[in-house]
């Protein structure tokens, strides 16, 4: 857009119109760099990141379903503690007859036996140890699922904040184009600009308004993803948070060691090795079978009584259970390999997230220290030159600078979102939500019962909710 030469006139006309246009543009484009959330309406509850994590740990239906696995594992421990065999009691009674010369004096032949299958190779000890290991493994798996739920919630929360910031930037761009179109109309009526400039300005307004619809749809999708992680359906809330967070990067070796100590999925695999070992020991001990032993009594047809002992044993001669033992050995080898795989994956996760966070932090730093300050300073200089009537500093260039600032703020918001995702990756890798901006919740007092939320209950400040990512036995 190339404006015509300025029409000479009175001093009031020369300086009043540009000053008014500059004031409209300044009102349309605030120079804030932080995409903080706007003040929420009073009728909607405020939801912070910490409260959202606590609420998801309590109300997420998928997590509640997964926690039911602990009851199954506890029942398996109870089964293992019980003796697996019941006594076998047999009673036989026959009527008998015959000549007196045969010595038949008792016409009711009786035989009574009772037997019990015995575990003589310590099978019960290995069975109970395997069940306890399975319970501990289940607890670690639940902890890993809780960590995964928390990480998913943090990503959904930050994405929703990000989408709201993008939508607000598009609204600012739309207001800028509307104010530019209104000012262009005044300048066209005064003869400073051509009518073609007004047509272009109106086309920019239409384009800016059309961009609001898709952005609004994406923002609604992000809010619904957050509701899904929270376990709620249509309850309204207002997010309180920002993507502007301080980042402190510890040494990667320290982070790796912390991850190896804290990752619940790794501990679950380690306990699975113990479980597989006990199952192998049980199979080796069980190959010799379980002898059935018990007393026996009999009264025959001549009224002679017998008392003795029953012993039944399946000798491991034909079937020595080599196949079952090989299966348990393969399961133990697979469990050990899973631990090795998990350790490598933990190290890879830490290094990858650390590298991503380092790069994202540098990009955000460049925006804060170079890009945005330079554009703001350039805009201020252009404003001074434009008001002073500097040759070559026309309205189109001034508008171009303001649009570049909006574009830079949009790119800065993208960089902040990337930084938040990198922080969340590191939190997942180290199993520490503090890297994602979450603080630990205060522990509950002994005997305090958790209140189950109703379907219409709104998220509160989260103080009464359980702490994130409980670790079994720690």
C-alpha positions in Angstrom: 0.0 0.0 0.0 1.7 3.2 -1.2 0.0 6.3 0.1 -0.3 9.5 -2.0 1.8 12.6 -1.1 0.4 14.4 1.8 -2.0 17.2 1.0 -0.8 20.5 2.3 -3.2 22.2 4.6 -3.6 23.6 8.0 -1.3 22.5 10.8 -4.4 21.0 12.6 -5.2 18.7 9.7 -1.6 17.6 9.3 -1.1 16.5 12.9 -4.6 15.7 14.3 -5.5 12.8 11.9 -2.1 10.9 12.3 -2.1 11.4 16.0 -5.7 10.1 16.3 -4.8 7.1 14.1 -1.8 6.4 16.2 -3.9 6.5 19.4 -6.4 4.0 17.9 -3.6 1.6 17.0 -2.0 1.9 20.4 -5.3 1.1 22.0 -5.8 -1.8 19.7 -2.4 -3.5 20.3 -1.2 -3.9 23.9 2.5 -4.5 24.2 2.3 -7.2 26.8 4.6 -10.1 26.2 3.3 -12.5 28.8 0.2 -14.5 27.7 -1.2 -14.6 31.2 -4.8 -15.6 31.7 -7.4 -12.8 31.9 -9.3 -12.1 35.1 -12.0 -14.9 35.3 -15.7 -14.1 35.6 -16.9 -14.3 39.2 -19.5 -17.0 38.4 -17.0 -19.6 37.2 -14.8 -21.5 39.7 -11.0 -21.0 39.3 -8.9 -24.0 38.4 -5.2 -24.0 39.0 -2.7 -26.5 37.8 -2.2 -28.0 41.2 -5.9 -28.3 41.9 -6.4 -29.9 38.5 -3.8 -32.6 39.1 -5.3 -33.4 42.5 -8.8 -33.5 41.1 -7.7 -35.8 38.2 -6.0 -38.2 40.6 -9.3 -38.5 42.6 -11.9 -38.4 39.8 -10.4 -39.7 36.6 -12.6 -42.8 35.8 -9.9 -44.7 33.9 -7.5 -44.3 36.9 -10.2 -45.4 39.3 -10.8 -48.5 37.2 -7.1 -49.3 37.1 -6.8 -49.0 40.9 -9.2 -51.9 41.2 -6.4 -54.2 40.2 -5.1 -53.9 43.7 -8.1 -55.6 45.1 -7.5 -58.5 42.7 -3.9 -58.8 43.8 -4.9 -58.7 47.4 -7.3 -61.5 46.9 -4.5 -63.5 45.2 -2.4 -63.1 48.3 -5.3 -64.4 50.4 -5.6 -67.4 48.1 -1.9 -68.1 48.3 -2.0 -68.0 52.1 -4.7 -70.7 52.2 -3.7 -74.3 52.0 -4.5 -75.3 48.4 -5.8 -78.8 49.2 -8.8 -80.1 51.1 -8.8 -83.4 52.9 -10.3 -86.4 51.1 -12.6 -88.6 53.2 -13.9 -91.9 51.8 -16.4 -94.3 53.4 -17.3 -97.7 51.9 -20.0 -100.0 53.3 -21.0 -103.3 51.6 -23.5 -105.9 52.6 -22.1 -109.4 52.6 -23.5 -112.8 53.0 -22.4 -116.4 52.8 -22.5 -119.8 54.7 -21.5 -119.9 58.3 -18.7 -122.3 57.4 -17.1 -119.4 55.5 -16.8 -117.5 58.8 -19.2 -114.6 57.9 -20.1 -113.0 61.1 -20.4 -109.4 60.0 -22.9 -108.6 57.2 -21.7 -105.0 56.8 -18.2 -104.7 55.4 -16.8 -101.2 56.2 -13.8 -99.2 55.0 -13.0 -95.6 56.1 -10.1 -93.6 54.8 -9.0 -89.9 55.0 -6.1 -88.4 53.0 -4.5 -85.0 52.5 -2.3 -83.9 49.7 1.0 -82.6 51.2 3.4 -80.0 50.0 6.8 -81.3 51.0 9.2 -79.2 48.9 8.2 -75.7 50.1 5.7 -75.0 47.4 3.6 -72.9 49.7 6.5 -70.6 50.6 7.2 -69.9 47.0 3.5 -69.4 46.1 3.0 -66.9 48.9 6.2 -65.0 47.9 5.1 -64.8 44.3 1.6 -63.5 45.3 3.2 -60.8 47.6 5.5 -59.8 44.7 2.5 -59.6 42.4 0.8 -57.3 44.9 3.8 -55.0 45.1 4.1 -55.0 41.3 0.5 -54.0 41.1 1.0 -51.1 43.5 3.9 -49.8 41.4 1.8 -50.2 38.2 -0.9 -48.1 39.9 1.7 -45.5 40.8 2.9 -45.5 37.2 -0.7 -45.0 36.0 -1.2 -42.2 38.4 2.0 -40.5 37.1 0.7 -41.0 33.5 -2.6 -39.5 34.4 -0.9 -36.5 36.0 1.3 -35.9 33.0 -1.6 -36.2 30.7 -3.5 -33.6 32.8 -0.6 -31.2 32.8 -0.3 -31.4 29.0 -4.0 -30.8 28.6 -3.9 -27.9 31.0 -1.0 -26.2 29.3 -2.5 -26.8 25.9 -5.7 -25.2 27.0 -3.8 -22.1 28.3 -1.9 -22.1 25.0 -5.0 -22.2 22.9 -6.6 -19.4 24.9 -3.6 -17.3 24.4 -3.6 -17.9 20.6 -7.3 -17.0 20.5 -6.6 -13.7 22.4 -3.9 -12.8 20.0 -6.2 -13.3 17.0 -8.8 -11.1 18.7 -6.1 -8.4 19.1 -5.2 -8.8 15.4 -8.9 -8.5 14.5 -9.3 -5.3 16.6 -6.2 -3.9 15.0 -7.5 -4.5 11.4 -10.9 -3.0 12.4 -9.3 0.1 13.8 -7.0 0.4 10.8 -10.1 0.1 8.5 -11.9 2.8 10.4 -8.9 5.2 10.3 -8.3 4.4 6.6 -11.9 5.3 5.9 -11.4 8.7 7.5 -8.2 9.3 5.6 -9.9 8.3 2.3 -12.8 10.8 3.0 -10.2 13.5 3.7 -8.3 12.6 0.5 -5.1 11.4 2.1 -5.5 7.8 0.9 -7.1 6.2 -2.1 -10.3 4.2 -2.1 -8.3 1.1 -3.0 -6.6 1.3 0.4 -10.0 1.1 2.1 -10.9 -2.0 0.1 -7.7 -3.7 1.2 -8.3 -2.7 4.8 -11.8 -4.2 4.7 -10.4 -7.4 3.2 -8.0 -7.6 6.1 -10.9 -7.3 8.5 -12.8 -10.1 6.9 -9.7 -12.3 6.9 -9.0 -11.6 10.6 -12.6 -12.4 11.6 -12.6 -15.6 9.6 -9.5 -16.8 11.6 -11.4 -16.5 14.9 -13.8 -19.4 14.1 -11.3 -22.2 13.7 -9.2 -20.9 16.6 -12.3 -21.0 18.8 -13.0 -24.5 17.7 -9.5 -25.7 18.6 -9.8 -24.0 21.9 -13.0 -25.8 22.7 -11.4 -29.1 21.8 -8.5 -28.4 24.2 -11.0 -27.6 27.0 -12.8 -30.8 26.4 -9.5 -32.8 26.5 -8.9 -31.2 29.8 -12.3 -32.1 31.1 -11.7 -35.7 30.0 -8.5 -35.8 32.0 -10.3 -34.3 35.0 -13.1 -36.8 34.8 -15.9 -34.2 34.4 -18.4 -33.6 31.7 -19.7 -30.1 31.2 -18.9 -28.2 34.4 -17.6 -24.7 33.7 -14.3 -23.5 35.0 -11.8 -20.7 34.5 -8.2 -21.6 34.1 -5.7 -19.7 36.2 -2.2 -20.1 35.1 0.5 -19.0 32.7 3.1 -20.6 30.5 5.7 -18.1 31.8 7.7 -20.3 34.2 11.2 -20.2 35.5 13.3 -23.2 34.4 16.2 -24.5 36.4 18.1 -27.3 34.7 20.1 -29.7 37.0 22.9 -31.8 35.8 21.7 -34.6 33.5 23.6 -37.3 35.4 21.8 -36.2 38.6 18.5 -36.3 36.8 19.3 -39.8 35.4 20.1 -41.1 38.9 16.9 -39.6 40.3 14.9 -41.1 37.5 16.3 -44.6 38.2 15.3 -44.2 41.8 11.9 -42.7 41.3 10.4 -44.2 38.1 7.5 -46.4 39.2 7.4 -48.4 36.0 11.0 -49.4 36.4 10.3 -50.6 40.0 7.4 -52.5 38.7 9.6 -54.4 36.3 12.1 -55.1 39.1 9.4 -56.6 41.3 8.3 -58.6 38.3 11.7 -60.3 38.3 11.2 -61.3 41.9 7.8 -62.6 41.1 9.1 -64.7 38.1 11.9 -66.1 40.3 9.4 -67.4 42.9 7.2 -68.9 40.2 10.3 -70.7 38.8 11.1 -72.0 42.3 7.6 -73.2 42.8 7.6 -75.0 39.5 10.8 -76.8 40.3 9.5 -77.8 43.7 6.2 -78.9 42.3 7.7 -81.3 39.8 8.0 -84.0 42.5 4.2 -83.9 43.0 2.2 -83.9 46.2 1.9 -87.2 48.0 -1.5 -88.0 49.5 -1.2 -89.3 53.0 -3.7 -90.3 55.7 -5.1 -93.0 58.1 -7.3 -95.8 57.0 -9.6 -98.3 58.9 -11.5 -101.4 57.8 -13.8 -104.0 59.4 -14.2 -107.1 57.2 -16.9 -109.8 56.9 -15.3 -111.8 59.7 -15.5 -108.8 62.1 -11.7 -108.4 61.9 -10.5 -104.8 62.2 -7.6 -103.3 60.3 -5.9 -99.9 60.9 -3.3 -98.6 58.6 -2.0 -95.7 56.4 -2.7 -94.7 52.9 0.1 -93.2 50.7 -0.6 -92.2 47.1 2.2 -90.5 45.1 2.6 -89.7 41.4 6.2 -90.5 40.7 7.8 -88.0 38.2 9.1 -90.6 35.8 7.2 -90.1 32.6 6.3 -86.4 33.0 9.1 -84.5 34.7 7.6 -81.0 34.0 10.6 -79.9 31.9 8.3 -77.9 29.6 6.7 -76.0 32.5 10.1 -75.3 34.0 11.4 -74.0 30.7 8.4 -71.7 30.5 9.1 -70.2 33.9 12.8 -69.8 33.0 11.8 -68.0 29.8 9.5 -65.8 31.8 12.3 -64.9 34.2 14.6 -64.1 31.4 11.9 -61.9 29.8 11.4 -60.1 33.1 15.1 -59.5 33.5 15.3 -58.2 29.9 12.3 -55.9 30.6 14.3 -54.3 33.5 17.3 -53.7 31.2 15.0 -52.3 28.5 13.3 -50.0 31.1 16.6 -48.7 32.4 17.8 -47.8 28.9 14.5 -46.2 28.2 14.7 -44.2 31.4 18.1 -42.9 30.5 16.9 -42.1 27.0 13.9 -40.3 28.3 16.0 -38.1 30.6 18.5 -37.2 28.0 15.9 -36.5 25.3 13.8 -34.4 27.6 16.9 -32.5 28.9 18.0 -31.7 25.4 14.6 -30.6 24.3 14.2 -28.4 27.4 17.6 -26.9 26.9 16.8 -25.9 23.3 13.3 -24.6 24.2 14.7 -22.6 27.1 17.3 -21.0 24.7 14.5 -20.1 22.2 12.4 -18.5 24.9 15.4 -16.6 26.2 16.1 -15.2 22.7 12.5 -14.0 22.4 12.7 -12.3 25.9 16.1 -10.7 25.5 16.3 -9.9 21.8 13.3 -10.4 19.5 10.5 -8.8 21.5 12.6 -5.9 23.0 14.0 -5.1 19.6 10.5 -4.9 18.0 9.1 -2.8 20.8 12.0 -0.4 20.5 11.6 -0.2 16.8 7.9 0.4 17.2 8.6 3.3 19.6 11.1 4.8 17.2 8.6 4.5 14.3 6.0 6.2 16.4 8.3 9.1 17.1 9.4 9.5 13.5 5.8 9.2 12.3 4.5 11.9 14.6 7.5 14.1 13.6 6.6 13.7 9.9 9.8 12.0 9.0 9.9 11.4 5.2 9.5 7.8 4.2 7.8 6.8 7.5 4.3 6.3 6.3 1.2 4.7 7.7 1.7 1.4 5.9 5.1 0.8 7.5 3.9 1.7 10.9 1.1 -0.9 10.6 3.6 -3.4 9.2 5.7 -3.0 12.4 2.7 -3.6 14.6 1.7 -6.7 12.7 5.3 -8.0 13.0 5.1 -7.5 16.8 1.8 -9.4 16.9 3.5 -12.2 14.8 6.5 -12.2 17.2 4.2 -12.5 20.2 2.4 -15.4 18.5 5.7 -17.1 17.9 6.7 -16.4 21.5 3.6 -18.1 22.7 4.5 -21.1 20.5 7.9 -21.1 22.1 6.4 -21.0 25.6 4.1 -24.0 24.7 7.1 -25.9 23.5 8.9 -25.1 26.7 6.0 -26.3 28.8 5.9 -29.6 26.8 9.6 -30.1 27.4 9.2 -29.4 31.1 6.4 -32.0 31.1 8.6 -34.5 29.3 11.3 -34.0 32.0 8.7 -34.4 34.7 7.6 -37.7 33.2 11.1 -38.9 32.7 12.2 -38.2 36.3 8.8 -39.0 37.9 8.7 -35.6 39.6 5.8 -33.2 38.8 7.7 -30.2 40.2 9.5 -30.0 36.9 6.1 -29.4 35.3 5.3 -26.6 37.7 3.3 -28.7 40.2 3.9 -28.5 43.9 3.4 -31.5 46.3 0.1 -31.5 48.1 0.1 -31.5 52.0 -0.3 -35.0 53.5 -3.6 -36.1 54.9 -4.1 -36.4 58.6 -4.5 -39.9 60.0 -8.0 -41.2 59.9 -9.2 -38.5 57.5 -11.6 -39.8 55.0 -11.7 -38.5 51.4 -15.0 -37.1 50.2 -16.2 -38.6 47.0 -17.1 -35.9 44.5 -20.6 -35.7 43.1 -21.2 -35.5 39.4 -22.0 -31.8 39.7 -19.4 -30.8 42.2 -16.9 -28.3 41.0 -13.1 -28.5 41.4 -11.9 -26.7 44.4 -8.4 -25.6 45.5 -7.5 -29.3 45.9 -6.2 -29.1 49.5 -8.4 -32.1 50.6 -7.3 -34.3 47.7 -4.7 -37.1 47.8 -1.0 -36.2 47.0 0.1 -36.8 43.4 1.8 -40.1 42.4 1.9 -42.0 45.7 4.9 -44.4 45.8 4.3 -47.8 47.4 6.4 -48.5 50.4 8.1 -45.0 50.4 
